[in-house]
Amino acid sequence: MKIFKFLRYSLLVASFAICGGCSYLDIVPDGVATLEMAFNNKANAERYLSTCYSYIPEYGHQSTNPGIGSGNETWFYAMEGGYFSNKSTFGIARGLQNANSPLCNFWDGDNGGKSMFQAIRACNTMLENLSDHTRIPDLEIYERTRWTAEAKALKAYFHYYLLQLYGPIPIIDENLEINASPEAVRVKREKVDDVVNYIVTLLDEAIPDLPLNIQKETSELGRLTRPAAMGLKAKILLLAASPLFNGNNSYANFRDTDDQPFFNQTYSVEKWAMAADASKEAIKCALEAGVKLYDFNTEESMELPEPFCYTMNVRGAVTSRYNCELVWGIGKSATYDLQTLSMARTERWHTQMEPFVKSLLSATLSTAESFYTKNGVPMSEDKEWIESGQYADRYSTRTATQEEGMYIKPGYTTAKLNFDREPRFYGSLGFDGSSWYGNGRRDVDNMYYLEAKRGQLAGRRTISCYNITGYFPKKLLNYRSEVPETGSHIFEEYPFPIIRLADLYLMYAESLNEASSGNVPEDVYNSLDLIRRRSGLEGVRESWSKYSVYPDKPNTQSGMRDIIRMERGSELALEANRYFDIRRWKLADTEFNKVIQGWNIEAESTEEYYTVTNIYQMHFSQKDYFWPIKHNNILVNSNLIQNVGW
């Protein structure tokens, strides 16, 4: 199943505002004079449906996707600079979130966020008109059925998106009438379990009426399918089962107007079982639809060395435009700009092309250290690394041999940390001395190599547009994208993955492991091993028994919990998942209070460059787990209760 884009139309807003902190607005597509006309024929109604889709956040945009800029997986040298501004998500990472004018505000729709409540109102309007069979007279029954399912699934998605950011939210099942009483419009937040059940019910109603595959790929790629909706169901149930929502006693005193806790205070292992079942069914449906793990050589019809293809598999699974692994992605997702932010300078003329080669989205040192060694276990557990002293000495340097040229420039000196790592490390990150496949060179024997010290081509040269840590997010660049000296630059845009198959396998492994009370189920290992072997690694049990100082770690639920979380970090690195994972695991008050580190990018010499440098001290407190509702909304609507700490 290939999912790439769905046409979006500009919006004309015919509005009436109501209280309750949410501006529920009727939306009329561009070129349609009134809402009445929006549903007088199929063409106009389909344009309205695309308006509902248009509220889906641009997942590849650093200013609107919290997963890219709000955590500690990536970093920027500033909140704004040459050809760049990110005061929203990166402002959150720097502790600037506030209740007066919230950053990345998906509740009201400002400061980098789209209003999810406007999106829900648009879906409700779509459903109201689809249910009236006197409307849209030229719409076939099967189309009305499918569109109804899409609108329900989208409404479920928008509620889910709000839930993961704000916790308990109002359920907007139907639009309020324009003459609704003042009390009726003062919506209130519902208990977390009620919101989750509502979302799941919507998806269960939608799933049977969605197509297994997109048939009209030229015009419908990006529209919801059965596997996509089932993947969304798995995601919401995984979120509900996670520590942030499942028996979270930290929020025992966060209560509604009836003095009942918003968060169920009783931990439920059954929630993990439900998430496991949903993930398993989503995988089954995706496989039935033809979704499969991406293989670079097969998909690109190339004959490259297998070890090198292991590095490209994870990169291609994200950036390949017609991707066999993609379960759901929509539009171009702002991946043009994302690639300009990620691209490193590999040619001299790139120094004159900062709008296209910005080089400023940086992966942190902790991200680089989170990948496994070539043995498929963490550096801190690898017997070979520990016994040889390589782990303790990982910040010192070593010179690459000719045999290591596939990953590091022969004869070049770089950190020991960069040697002997798993293929996903080399496929995801560029660094001083690393190979760089693409940007016009697609020959393994003639790749670019980065040189990233001060004054070198990929290093800092000016006051703006530079990488602050020394690690470049190569994974986010389509290998066909290039900026030549003459002619037009080429950026192969792609739908940033909302759900891909590897994520479903990881969700299944996590939820099944947590749902088990005895031995680790075999399917937990099988799911992880499918992903690991696609990246050239041995299975979990084999790797730990051979190479780890904790060989029995995979044999326990707690040990597998750590392994699954590390596996998500490696496989889904830079894909905007880690910020949300760390929050739902309730680890943010530890992870997001660490110091952001990188190499000393101001240095010209090798010795000085490879000095671990503190860049920023993050600050995260309990209140930051859930974002604030704008203070003015609380004043207007007495039924709304502000999130804890704001």
C-alpha positions as CSV (number, residue, x, y, z in Angstrom):
1,M,0.0,0.0,0.0
2,K,1.5,3.3,-1.0
3,I,0.3,6.4,0.7
4,F,1.6,9.8,-0.3
5,K,-0.7,12.7,-0.8
6,F,-4.2,14.0,-0.7
7,L,-5.2,17.3,-2.2
8,R,-5.6,20.2,0.2
9,Y,-7.6,23.2,-0.4
10,S,-7.3,26.6,1.2
11,L,-10.0,27.6,3.7
12,L,-12.5,30.4,3.9
13,V,-13.9,30.6,7.4
14,A,-17.5,31.5,7.9
15,S,-17.5,31.6,11.7
16,F,-19.4,32.0,14.8
17,A,-17.5,31.8,18.1
18,I,-18.7,30.2,21.2
19,C,-17.4,30.0,24.8
20,G,-15.6,27.1,26.3
21,G,-12.1,27.9,25.2
22,C,-12.7,26.4,21.7
23,S,-13.6,28.3,18.6
24,Y,-15.8,25.7,16.8
25,L,-15.9,27.1,13.3
26,D,-17.8,26.0,10.2
27,I,-15.4,25.6,7.4
28,V,-16.1,26.3,3.7
29,P,-13.7,25.1,1.0
30,D,-12.1,27.7,-1.2
31,G,-14.3,28.5,-4.2
32,V,-17.5,27.6,-2.4
33,A,-19.6,30.6,-1.3
34,T,-21.6,29.0,1.5
35,L,-21.7,25.9,3.7
36,E,-25.0,25.1,2.0
37,M,-23.3,25.0,-1.3
38,A,-20.5,22.8,0.0
39,F,-22.8,19.8,0.0
40,N,-25.0,20.5,-3.0
41,N,-22.9,18.2,-5.2
42,K,-20.2,15.5,-5.0
43,A,-17.4,17.7,-6.2
44,N,-17.9,20.4,-3.6
45,A,-18.5,17.7,-0.9
46,E,-15.2,16.0,-1.7
47,R,-13.4,19.3,-1.4
48,Y,-15.0,19.7,2.0
49,L,-13.7,16.2,2.9
50,S,-10.2,17.3,1.9
51,T,-10.6,20.3,4.2
52,C,-11.1,17.8,7.1
53,Y,-7.8,16.2,6.1
54,S,-6.0,19.6,5.9
55,Y,-6.0,19.9,9.7
56,I,-3.7,17.0,10.0
57,P,-0.4,18.5,11.3
58,E,2.6,18.6,9.0
59,Y,4.6,15.9,10.6
60,G,7.8,16.9,8.9
61,H,7.7,20.6,10.0
62,Q,10.1,21.4,12.8
63,S,7.9,24.3,14.0
64,T,4.6,22.4,14.2
65,N,5.6,18.8,15.2
66,P,6.4,18.7,18.9
67,G,8.2,15.4,18.3
68,I,10.9,17.1,16.2
69,G,11.7,20.2,18.3
70,S,10.4,19.8,21.9
71,G,12.5,17.0,23.4
72,N,16.2,16.3,23.5
73,E,16.6,14.0,20.4
74,T,17.5,17.0,18.2
75,W,18.6,20.5,18.9
76,F,19.0,23.9,17.1
77,Y,21.7,26.5,17.6
78,A,19.0,29.1,18.2
79,M,15.2,29.7,18.1
80,E,15.7,31.8,15.0
81,G,18.5,32.7,12.6
82,G,19.4,32.9,9.0
83,Y,16.6,31.3,6.9
84,F,15.1,29.8,10.0
85,S,12.6,30.4,12.8
86,N,11.3,27.9,15.4
87,K,9.9,29.7,18.4
88,S,7.2,27.2,19.0
89,T,8.4,23.6,19.5
90,F,12.0,24.6,20.3
91,G,10.6,27.2,22.7
92,I,9.0,24.3,24.6
93,A,12.4,22.5,24.7
94,R,13.9,25.6,26.2
95,G,11.2,25.8,28.9
96,L,9.2,28.7,27.4
97,Q,5.8,27.0,27.4
98,N,3.2,29.2,29.1
99,A,-0.5,29.6,29.7
100,N,-0.9,33.2,28.5
101,S,0.0,32.4,24.9
102,P,0.8,28.7,24.7
103,L,3.4,27.6,22.2
104,C,2.4,25.1,19.5
105,N,-1.2,25.6,20.5
106,F,-3.3,22.8,19.1
107,W,-6.3,23.7,21.3
108,D,-7.0,27.1,19.8
109,G,-4.8,27.0,16.7
110,D,-2.0,29.5,17.0
111,N,1.7,29.8,17.7
112,G,2.5,26.9,15.4
113,G,-0.5,24.7,16.1
114,K,-3.6,23.9,14.2
115,S,-6.9,24.0,16.0
116,M,-7.9,20.4,16.5
117,F,-11.4,21.6,17.7
118,Q,-12.0,23.3,14.4
119,A,-10.9,20.1,12.8
120,I,-13.4,18.1,14.8
121,R,-16.2,20.6,14.0
122,A,-15.4,20.2,10.3
123,C,-15.6,16.4,10.6
124,N,-19.0,16.7,12.5
125,T,-20.3,19.0,9.7
126,M,-19.2,16.4,7.2
127,L,-20.9,13.6,9.1
128,E,-24.2,15.6,9.5
129,N,-24.5,16.2,5.8
130,L,-23.5,12.6,4.8
131,S,-26.2,11.3,7.1
132,D,-28.8,13.4,5.3
133,H,-29.4,11.5,2.1
134,T,-31.2,14.5,0.6
135,R,-27.8,16.2,0.5
136,I,-25.1,15.5,-2.1
137,P,-27.6,13.8,-4.5
138,D,-25.0,12.6,-7.0
139,L,-23.0,10.7,-4.3
140,E,-23.0,6.9,-4.7
141,I,-24.0,4.8,-1.7
142,Y,-20.6,3.2,-1.4
143,E,-18.9,6.6,-1.6
144,R,-21.2,8.0,1.2
145,T,-20.3,4.9,3.3
146,R,-16.6,5.3,2.8
147,W,-16.6,9.1,3.3
148,T,-18.6,8.6,6.6
149,A,-15.9,6.2,7.8
150,E,-13.1,8.6,6.9
151,A,-14.8,11.5,8.7
152,K,-15.3,9.3,11.8
153,A,-11.7,8.1,11.7
154,L,-10.4,11.7,11.3
155,K,-12.5,12.8,14.2
156,A,-11.0,10.0,16.3
157,Y,-7.5,11.0,15.2
158,F,-8.1,14.7,16.2
159,H,-9.4,13.7,19.6
160,Y,-6.3,11.4,20.0
161,Y,-3.9,14.2,19.1
162,L,-5.4,16.5,21.7
163,L,-5.4,13.7,24.3
164,Q,-1.6,13.0,24.0
165,L,-0.8,16.7,24.5
166,Y,-3.4,17.9,27.0
167,G,-4.6,14.8,28.8
168,P,-8.4,14.9,29.5
169,I,-10.3,16.9,26.9
170,P,-13.8,17.7,26.0
171,I,-15.5,15.1,23.7
172,I,-17.2,16.9,20.8
173,D,-19.6,14.3,19.5
174,E,-21.9,16.8,17.7
175,N,-21.7,20.4,16.8
176,L,-23.6,22.8,18.9
177,E,-26.4,24.7,17.4
178,I,-25.8,28.4,16.8
179,N,-28.6,29.3,19.3
180,A,-27.3,27.0,22.0
181,S,-27.6,28.3,25.6
182,P,-24.6,29.8,27.3
183,E,-24.4,26.8,29.6
184,A,-24.4,24.3,26.7
185,V,-21.4,25.9,25.1
186,R,-19.4,25.8,28.3
187,V,-17.9,22.4,27.5
188,K,-16.0,20.4,30.2
189,R,-13.1,18.0,30.1
190,E,-14.0,14.3,30.3
191,K,-12.2,11.5,32.2
192,V,-9.3,10.0,30.3
193,D,-10.9,6.5,30.1
194,D,-14.1,8.0,28.6
195,V,-12.1,9.9,26.0
196,V,-10.2,6.8,25.0
197,N,-13.4,4.7,24.8
198,Y,-15.0,7.3,22.6
199,I,-12.0,7.4,20.2
200,V,-11.9,3.6,20.0
201,T,-15.7,3.4,19.4
202,L,-15.4,5.9,16.5
203,L,-12.6,3.8,14.9
204,D,-14.4,0.6,15.4
205,E,-17.4,2.1,13.5
206,A,-15.1,3.4,10.7
207,I,-12.8,0.4,10.1
208,P,-15.2,-2.0,8.3
209,D,-16.1,0.7,5.8
210,L,-12.6,1.8,4.9
211,P,-10.8,0.3,1.8
212,L,-8.0,-2.1,2.3
213,N,-5.9,-0.3,-0.3
214,I,-6.0,3.0,-2.2
215,Q,-7.1,2.3,-5.7
216,K,-6.8,5.7,-7.3
217,E,-3.2,6.5,-6.4
218,T,-3.0,9.6,-8.6
219,S,-5.6,11.4,-6.6
220,E,-6.3,9.6,-3.3
221,L,-3.0,8.6,-1.7
222,G,-3.0,9.8,1.9
223,R,-6.7,9.1,2.5
224,L,-7.4,6.7,5.3
225,T,-7.5,3.0,4.8
226,R,-8.4,0.1,7.0
227,P,-4.8,-0.6,8.0
228,A,-4.3,3.1,8.8
229,A,-7.4,3.3,11.1
230,M,-6.4,0.0,12.8
231,G,-2.9,1.4,13.4
232,L,-4.5,4.5,14.9
233,K,-6.6,2.3,17.2
234,A,-3.4,0.5,18.3
235,K,-1.7,3.8,19.0
236,I,-4.5,5.2,21.2
237,L,-4.7,2.0,23.2
238,L,-0.9,1.9,23.6
239,L,-1.1,5.4,24.9
240,A,-3.9,4.6,27.3
241,A,-2.0,1.6,28.6
242,S,1.2,3.5,29.2
243,P,2.3,4.8,32.7
244,L,1.3,8.4,32.0
245,F,-2.3,7.4,31.7
246,N,-2.6,3.9,33.3
247,G,-3.0,4.3,37.1
248,N,-1.0,7.6,37.2
249,N,-1.2,8.4,40.9
250,S,0.8,11.6,40.3
251,Y,-2.6,13.1,39.1
252,A,-4.7,11.7,41.9
253,N,-5.7,15.3,42.9
254,F,-6.4,16.4,39.4
255,R,-10.2,16.2,39.5
256,D,-13.3,17.3,37.5
257,T,-16.1,19.5,38.6
258,D,-17.7,16.6,40.3
259,D,-14.5,16.0,42.3
260,Q,-13.7,12.8,40.4
261,P,-10.1,12.1,39.3
262,F,-9.6,12.6,35.5
263,F,-7.1,9.7,35.6
264,N,-8.2,6.3,36.7
265,Q,-6.1,5.6,39.8
266,T,-6.1,1.8,39.3
267,Y,-3.4,0.3,37.1
268,S,-4.9,-2.2,34.6
269,V,-2.8,-4.8,32.8
270,E,-5.9,-5.5,30.7
271,K,-5.2,-2.2,28.9
272,W,-1.9,-3.6,27.7
273,A,-3.7,-6.7,26.5
274,M,-6.1,-4.6,24.5
275,A,-3.2,-2.7,23.0
276,A,-1.5,-5.9,22.1
277,D,-4.6,-7.3,20.4
278,A,-5.1,-4.1,18.4
279,S,-1.5,-4.0,17.3
280,K,-1.6,-7.6,16.2
281,E,-4.8,-7.0,14.2
282,A,-3.3,-3.9,12.6
283,I,-0.2,-5.8,11.6
284,K,-2.4,-8.6,10.1
285,C,-4.4,-6.1,8.2
286,A,-1.4,-4.2,6.9
287,L,0.3,-7.4,5.7
288,E,-3.0,-8.4,3.9
289,A,-2.9,-5.0,2.2
290,G,0.7,-5.7,0.9
291,V,2.6,-3.6,3.4
292,K,6.0,-5.0,4.2
293,L,9.3,-4.0,5.7
294,Y,11.3,-1.8,3.3
295,D,14.3,-3.3,1.5
296,F,16.5,-0.8,-0.2
297,N,18.0,-3.0,-2.9
298,T,14.6,-4.5,-3.8
299,E,12.6,-1.2,-3.7
300,E,15.2,0.9,-5.5
301,S,16.2,-1.9,-8.0
302,M,19.8,-1.4,-7.1
303,E,22.7,-3.8,-6.6
304,L,24.6,-2.4,-3.6
305,P,26.7,-4.3,-1.0
306,E,24.4,-5.9,1.6
307,P,26.1,-4.3,4.6
308,F,25.6,-0.9,3.0
309,C,22.0,-1.6,2.3
310,Y,21.4,-2.4,6.0
311,T,22.3,1.3,6.6
312,M,19.9,2.5,3.8
313,N,16.9,0.3,4.9
314,V,15.9,2.5,7.8
315,R,16.6,5.7,5.8
316,G,14.5,4.5,2.9
317,A,11.7,3.3,5.2
318,V,11.2,7.0,6.0
319,T,12.1,8.9,2.9
320,S,11.2,6.7,0.0
321,R,8.3,8.4,-1.7
322,Y,6.3,5.3,-2.6
323,N,7.1,3.3,0.4
324,C,6.0,-0.3,0.9
325,E,6.3,0.1,4.7
326,L,4.2,3.2,5.0
327,V,0.9,2.5,6.7
328,W,-0.2,6.1,6.8
329,G,1.3,9.4,5.7
330,I,-0.2,12.4,4.0
331,G,1.0,15.1,1.6
332,K,4.5,16.3,1.4
333,S,4.5,17.0,5.2
334,A,6.9,20.0,4.9
335,T,9.7,17.6,4.0
336,Y,11.2,20.1,1.5
337,D,12.2,22.4,4.3
338,L,13.0,19.6,6.6
339,Q,15.6,18.3,4.2
340,T,17.2,21.8,3.7
341,L,17.6,21.9,7.5
342,S,19.2,18.5,7.6
343,M,21.5,18.6,4.6
344,A,25.2,18.9,5.2
345,R,27.6,20.8,3.0
346,T,29.4,18.3,0.8
347,E,30.5,20.6,-2.1
348,R,32.3,24.0,-2.0
349,W,29.3,25.7,-3.8
350,H,27.0,24.7,-0.9
351,T,28.6,27.5,1.1
352,Q,26.8,30.0,-1.2
353,M,23.5,28.1,-1.0
354,E,22.4,28.5,2.6
355,P,18.6,28.6,1.7
356,F,18.9,25.1,0.4
357,V,21.8,23.7,2.6
358,K,21.1,25.1,6.1
359,S,22.8,22.3,8.1
360,L,21.2,23.3,11.3
361,L,18.9,20.5,12.5
362,S,21.3,18.6,14.8
363,A,21.1,15.3,16.5
364,T,22.3,15.4,20.1
365,L,25.2,13.4,21.5
366,S,22.8,11.3,23.6
367,T,21.0,10.4,20.4
368,A,24.2,9.2,18.9
369,E,25.0,7.2,22.0
370,S,21.6,5.5,22.1
371,F,22.3,3.3,19.0
372,Y,23.7,-0.2,19.5
373,T,27.2,-1.4,18.7
374,K,27.7,-3.6,15.7
375,N,26.9,-6.5,18.0
376,G,23.3,-5.3,18.5
377,V,23.6,-4.4,22.2
378,P,24.1,-1.0,24.0
379,M,27.6,0.3,24.2
380,S,27.4,0.3,28.0
381,E,26.6,-3.4,27.9
382,D,28.9,-4.7,25.2
383,K,31.5,-7.0,26.6
384,E,33.9,-6.3,23.8
385,W,33.6,-2.5,24.3
386,I,34.0,-2.8,28.0
387,E,36.8,-5.3,28.1
388,S,38.8,-3.4,25.4
389,G,38.3,-0.1,27.1
390,Q,36.5,1.3,24.0
391,Y,33.4,2.3,26.0
392,A,35.3,4.2,28.7
393,D,37.5,5.7,26.0
394,R,34.7,6.4,23.5
395,Y,35.3,10.2,23.4
396,S,38.9,9.8,22.4
397,T,39.9,9.3,18.7
398,R,40.9,6.7,16.3
399,T,41.9,6.7,12.6
400,A,39.8,4.8,10.1
401,T,41.2,2.0,8.0
402,Q,40.6,1.3,4.3
403,E,38.2,-1.5,5.2
404,E,36.0,0.9,7.2
405,G,35.5,3.2,4.2
406,M,31.9,2.3,3.7
407,Y,31.1,4.2,6.9
408,I,34.1,6.4,7.7
409,K,36.7,8.1,5.5
410,P,39.8,6.0,5.3
411,G,42.8,7.7,7.0
412,Y,40.4,10.1,8.8
413,T,40.5,10.5,12.6
414,T,37.2,10.7,14.4
415,A,35.8,9.7,17.8
416,K,35.9,6.0,18.8
417,L,32.2,6.5,19.6
418,N,31.6,6.5,15.8
419,F,33.3,3.2,15.1
420,D,31.9,-0.3,15.3
421,R,28.3,0.8,15.5
422,E,25.1,-0.8,14.2
423,P,24.0,-0.1,10.6
424,R,21.1,2.1,11.8
425,F,23.6,4.5,13.4
426,Y,25.3,5.0,10.0
427,G,22.0,5.2,8.1
428,S,20.6,7.8,10.5
429,L,23.5,10.1,11.3
430,G,26.3,12.0,9.6
431,F,29.3,13.2,11.5
432,D,32.8,14.4,11.1
433,G,34.5,11.8,8.9
434,S,31.3,9.9,8.0
435,S,30.3,8.7,4.6
436,W,27.3,10.6,3.0
437,Y,25.5,8.6,0.3
438,G,23.4,10.8,-2.0
439,N,23.4,14.5,-2.9
440,G,24.2,13.5,-6.5
441,R,26.6,10.6,-5.7
442,R,25.1,7.1,-5.7
443,D,28.2,5.0,-6.0
444,V,29.4,3.4,-2.8
445,D,33.0,3.7,-4.1
446,N,32.6,7.4,-4.7
447,M,30.6,8.7,-1.8
448,Y,31.0,12.1,-0.1
449,Y,32.7,12.2,3.3
450,L,31.8,14.9,5.8
451,E,34.5,17.1,7.4
452,A,32.8,19.1,10.1
453,K,35.3,20.9,12.2
454,R,35.4,24.7,12.4
455,G,36.3,26.1,9.0
456,Q,35.8,22.8,7.2
457,L,33.2,22.4,4.5
458,A,30.5,20.8,6.7
459,G,31.5,22.6,9.9
460,R,30.7,26.1,11.2
461,R,31.7,28.8,8.9
462,T,29.4,31.7,9.6
463,I,27.2,33.1,12.4
464,S,24.2,31.2,11.1
465,C,23.2,27.9,9.4
466,Y,25.4,25.5,11.3
467,N,25.1,22.2,13.1
468,I,25.4,22.8,16.9
469,T,26.3,19.2,18.0
470,G,28.4,17.7,15.2
471,Y,25.7,15.1,14.3
472,F,23.6,15.5,11.2
473,P,20.2,13.8,10.7
474,K,21.0,12.1,7.5
475,K,18.1,9.7,7.9
476,L,15.6,12.5,7.0
477,L,17.2,13.1,3.6
478,N,16.0,11.3,0.5
479,Y,19.2,10.0,-1.1
480,R,18.0,11.4,-4.5
481,S,17.8,15.0,-3.1
482,E,20.7,17.1,-4.3
483,V,21.9,20.7,-4.7
484,P,24.1,20.9,-7.8
485,E,26.4,23.7,-8.7
486,T,24.3,24.7,-11.7
487,G,20.7,24.0,-12.6
488,S,17.8,23.4,-10.2
489,H,18.1,22.0,-6.8
490,I,16.1,18.8,-6.2
491,F,14.4,17.7,-3.0
492,E,12.5,14.5,-3.3
493,E,9.7,15.3,-0.9
494,Y,7.9,12.4,0.9
495,P,5.0,11.8,3.3
496,F,6.6,11.9,6.8
497,P,5.4,8.6,8.3
498,I,2.5,8.9,10.8
499,I,2.5,5.1,11.1
500,R,4.9,2.6,9.5
501,L,5.0,-1.2,9.8
502,A,8.1,-1.3,12.0
503,D,6.3,0.9,14.5
504,L,3.4,-1.5,14.6
505,Y,5.8,-4.4,15.4
506,L,7.4,-2.4,18.1
507,M,4.0,-1.4,19.6
508,Y,2.9,-5.1,19.5
509,A,6.1,-6.2,21.2
510,E,5.8,-3.6,24.0
511,S,2.2,-4.1,24.8
512,L,2.4,-7.9,24.6
513,N,5.4,-7.9,27.0
514,E,3.6,-5.7,29.5
515,A,0.5,-7.8,29.3
516,S,2.3,-11.0,30.1
517,S,2.6,-12.0,33.7
518,G,5.0,-15.0,33.3
519,N,7.6,-15.8,30.7
520,V,8.2,-13.3,27.8
521,P,5.9,-14.4,24.9
522,E,7.7,-15.7,21.9
523,D,6.0,-13.1,19.7
524,V,7.8,-10.4,21.6
525,Y,11.1,-11.7,20.4
526,N,9.8,-12.5,16.9
527,S,8.5,-8.9,16.4
528,L,11.8,-7.3,17.4
529,D,13.9,-9.8,15.5
530,L,12.1,-9.0,12.2
531,I,13.2,-5.4,12.5
532,R,16.7,-6.1,13.8
533,R,17.5,-8.6,11.0
534,R,16.3,-6.1,8.4
535,S,19.1,-3.9,9.8
536,G,21.7,-6.7,9.8
537,L,21.6,-7.6,13.5
538,E,21.2,-10.9,15.1
539,G,18.1,-11.7,17.2
540,V,17.6,-10.2,20.7
541,R,18.4,-13.4,22.6
542,E,21.4,-14.3,20.4
543,S,22.9,-10.8,20.7
544,W,22.5,-10.6,24.5
545,S,23.8,-14.1,25.1
546,K,26.9,-13.5,23.0
547,Y,27.8,-9.9,23.6
548,S,26.1,-8.4,26.6
549,V,27.4,-8.3,30.2
550,Y,23.8,-9.0,31.1
551,P,23.1,-12.2,29.0
552,D,19.9,-13.0,30.8
553,K,18.3,-9.6,30.3
554,P,15.9,-10.8,27.5
555,N,14.5,-13.5,29.7
556,T,12.6,-11.2,32.0
557,Q,9.7,-8.7,31.5
558,S,11.7,-5.8,33.0
559,G,14.7,-6.7,30.9
560,M,12.6,-6.8,27.7
561,R,11.0,-3.6,28.7
562,D,14.4,-1.9,28.5
563,I,15.3,-3.6,25.3
564,I,12.1,-2.7,23.6
565,R,12.5,0.9,24.6
566,M,16.0,1.0,23.2
567,E,14.9,-0.7,20.1
568,R,12.2,2.0,19.5
569,G,15.0,4.6,20.0
570,S,17.2,3.0,17.3
571,E,14.6,2.1,14.8
572,L,12.4,5.2,15.0
573,A,15.2,7.7,15.7
574,L,14.6,11.2,14.4
575,E,11.0,10.3,13.4
576,A,9.3,12.5,16.0
577,N,8.4,9.5,18.3
578,R,10.8,9.8,21.1
579,Y,9.4,13.0,22.7
580,F,6.0,11.3,23.0
581,D,7.5,7.9,24.1
582,I,9.4,9.5,26.9
583,R,6.3,11.3,28.1
584,R,4.0,8.3,28.0
585,W,6.6,6.2,29.9
586,K,6.7,8.9,32.6
587,L,10.5,9.3,32.1
588,A,10.5,13.0,31.0
589,D,11.3,14.4,34.4
590,T,14.6,12.5,34.2
591,E,15.4,12.5,30.5
592,F,14.3,16.1,29.8
593,N,16.3,17.4,32.7
594,K,19.6,16.3,31.2
595,V,22.3,18.5,29.7
596,I,22.2,18.7,25.9
597,Q,25.7,17.8,24.7
598,G,27.7,17.7,21.4
599,W,31.2,18.1,20.2
600,N,33.2,21.3,20.4
601,I,32.1,22.6,17.0
602,E,34.2,25.8,17.5
603,A,37.4,23.9,17.4
604,E,39.6,23.4,14.3
605,S,41.9,20.7,15.6
606,T,40.9,17.1,16.1
607,E,42.0,17.1,19.7
608,E,39.9,20.1,20.6
609,Y,36.9,19.2,18.5
610,Y,36.4,15.9,20.2
611,T,35.7,17.4,23.5
612,V,32.2,16.8,24.9
613,T,30.6,20.2,25.2
614,N,27.6,21.2,27.3
615,I,25.2,23.2,25.1
616,Y,22.1,23.6,27.2
617,Q,20.6,22.5,30.5
618,M,17.0,21.4,30.0
619,H,14.4,22.0,32.7
620,F,11.3,19.8,32.9
621,S,8.8,19.6,35.8
622,Q,5.7,17.6,36.5
623,K,3.4,20.3,34.9
624,D,5.2,19.9,31.6
625,Y,3.7,16.4,31.0
626,F,0.5,18.1,29.8
627,W,0.4,21.4,28.0
628,P,-1.6,24.4,29.3
629,I,-4.9,25.6,28.1
630,K,-4.8,29.3,27.3
631,H,-5.5,31.2,30.4
632,N,-8.2,33.3,28.7
633,N,-10.2,30.1,27.9
634,I,-10.3,29.3,31.6
635,L,-11.7,32.7,32.4
636,V,-14.4,32.5,29.8
637,N,-15.5,29.0,30.6
638,S,-15.9,28.1,34.3
639,N,-16.4,24.4,33.5
640,L,-12.8,24.1,32.1
641,I,-10.2,23.1,34.6
642,Q,-6.6,24.1,33.9
643,N,-3.9,21.4,33.8
644,V,-1.9,20.9,36.9
645,G,0.8,23.5,37.6
646,W,-0.3,26.1,35.0
